[in-house]
Amino acid sequence: MLQSPLRPSRSGPQVRVSFEFFPPKTAEMEQTLWEAIARLAPLAPHFVSVTYGAGGSTRERTHATVARIVEETELKPAAHLTCVGASRAEIDDVIHDYRAAGVRHVVALRGDPPGGAGAAYEPHPQGYQSTDALVAKLKAVGDFQVSVAAYPEKHPQSPNLLHDIEILKRKVDAGADRAITQFFFDNNVYFRFLDVAAAAGINIPIVPGVVPVQNFKQTAGFAKRAGASVPAWLADRFDGLDDDPVTRRLVAAAVCAEQVVDLIDRGVRDLHFYTMNRADLVFAICHLIGIRPQRAAPDEQWATALQGETARAARPATR
């Protein structure tokens, strides 16, 4: 008799998940974001992170989104914070604003320059010159949990993987509590990275970042900019499905399920999902690995509040 490769987490190995969102630019995008949060919140993730745009371009929207998560949900937010495009004083103000809002977890990043991931990075003359300096500042404040980034296939601007490992070691030595990887599609890449990191004395958890492929062409573009490889077999899976969204979603679920099941079978117990502010695929994968809602749905009061906020966001501004 065939058996499931995974037992439900409530009776088998415990698997923790975390979700990443990005701040909305429009009222329509805000509605999509909060629908995704409402859908995924009952899964009781370990934390949820909210990103910054290139050059810190979404700083205010990131802070507003994080503050609303704190005020209206039981989720534990991890706010992204970057070094780029701001002085130490400006970044310190953001740190204290986060702390005042009840945030106790920050994802500390160098950040992409305003020109995007491929542009040359130039530290702000009065800013934090590197991520490890930002990590050290956050830990000096006293009560922040700090996550940092890791790149199993190296950062696009690094000369080689060992250089990346050296940078990660500096962040660990400055006090980082965990690393979250850039997404990847070949799990062997991740496990080789773990071996190299361990050999360098890096002993913090390195959580794999997983991206369900909502749109193959878009994901392939992200991967190219991020230095993540797209295997030929993955392109073959989505070949010919540009105009067939139903089949494309089924294939996406199957591909992500295969990857996640293999990670768990090989000992992974923490997974970080890049949701792209879409819930359905992530929710389905969580269901497949035995993660069930802790409650049937968000309580009525929160659901009503979300509807009210969405309606207000859709109205034109008045004087």
Rosetta blueprint (number, residue, H / E / L):
1 M L
2 L L
3 Q L
4 S L
5 P L
6 L L
7 R L
8 P L
9 S L
10 R L
11 S L
12 G L
13 P L
14 Q L
15 V L
16 R E
17 V E
18 S E
19 F E
20 E E
21 F E
22 F L
23 P L
24 P L
25 K L
26 T L
27 A H
28 E H
29 M H
30 E H
31 Q H
32 T H
33 L H
34 W H
35 E H
36 A H
37 I H
38 A H
39 R H
40 L H
41 A H
42 P H
43 L H
44 A L
45 P L
46 H L
47 F L
48 V E
49 S E
50 V E
51 T L
52 Y L
53 G L
54 A H
55 G H
56 G H
57 S L
58 T L
59 R H
60 E H
61 R H
62 T H
63 H H
64 A H
65 T H
66 V H
67 A H
68 R H
69 I H
70 V H
71 E H
72 E H
73 T L
74 E L
75 L L
76 K L
77 P E
78 A E
79 A E
80 H E
81 L E
82 T E
83 C L
84 V L
85 G L
86 A L
87 S L
88 R H
89 A H
90 E H
91 I H
92 D H
93 D H
94 V H
95 I H
96 H H
97 D H
98 Y H
99 R H
100 A H
101 A L
102 G L
103 V L
104 R L
105 H E
106 V E
107 V E
108 A E
109 L E
110 R L
111 G L
112 D L
113 P L
114 P L
115 G L
116 G L
117 A L
118 G L
119 A L
120 A L
121 Y L
122 E L
123 P L
124 H L
125 P L
126 Q L
127 G L
128 Y L
129 Q L
130 S L
131 T H
132 D H
133 A H
134 L H
135 V H
136 A H
137 K H
138 L H
139 K H
140 A H
141 V H
142 G L
143 D L
144 F L
145 Q E
146 V E
147 S E
148 V E
149 A E
150 A E
151 Y L
152 P L
153 E L
154 K L
155 H L
156 P L
157 Q L
158 S L
159 P L
160 N L
161 L H
162 L H
163 H H
164 D H
165 I H
166 E H
167 I H
168 L H
169 K H
170 R H
171 K H
172 V H
173 D H
174 A L
175 G L
176 A L
177 D L
178 R E
179 A E
180 I E
181 T E
182 Q E
183 F E
184 F L
185 F L
186 D L
187 N H
188 N H
189 V H
190 Y H
191 F H
192 R H
193 F H
194 L H
195 D H
196 V H
197 A H
198 A H
199 A H
200 A L
201 G L
202 I L
203 N L
204 I L
205 P L
206 I E
207 V E
208 P E
209 G E
210 V E
211 V L
212 P L
213 V L
214 Q L
215 N L
216 F H
217 K H
218 Q H
219 T H
220 A H
221 G H
222 F H
223 A H
224 K H
225 R H
226 A H
227 G L
228 A L
229 S L
230 V L
231 P L
232 A H
233 W H
234 L H
235 A H
236 D H
237 R H
238 F H
239 D L
240 G L
241 L L
242 D L
243 D L
244 D L
245 P H
246 V H
247 T H
248 R H
249 R H
250 L H
251 V H
252 A H
253 A H
254 A H
255 V H
256 C H
257 A H
258 E H
259 Q H
260 V H
261 V H
262 D H
263 L H
264 I H
265 D H
266 R L
267 G L
268 V L
269 R L
270 D E
271 L E
272 H E
273 F E
274 Y E
275 T L
276 M L
277 N L
278 R L
279 A L
280 D H
281 L H
282 V H
283 F H
284 A H
285 I H
286 C H
287 H H
288 L H
289 I L
290 G L
291 I L
292 R L
293 P L
294 Q L
295 R L
296 A L
297 A L
298 P L
299 D L
300 E H
301 Q H
302 W H
303 A H
304 T H
305 A H
306 L H
307 Q H
308 G H
309 E H
310 T H
311 A H
312 R H
313 A H
314 A H
315 R L
316 P L
317 A L
318 T L
319 R L
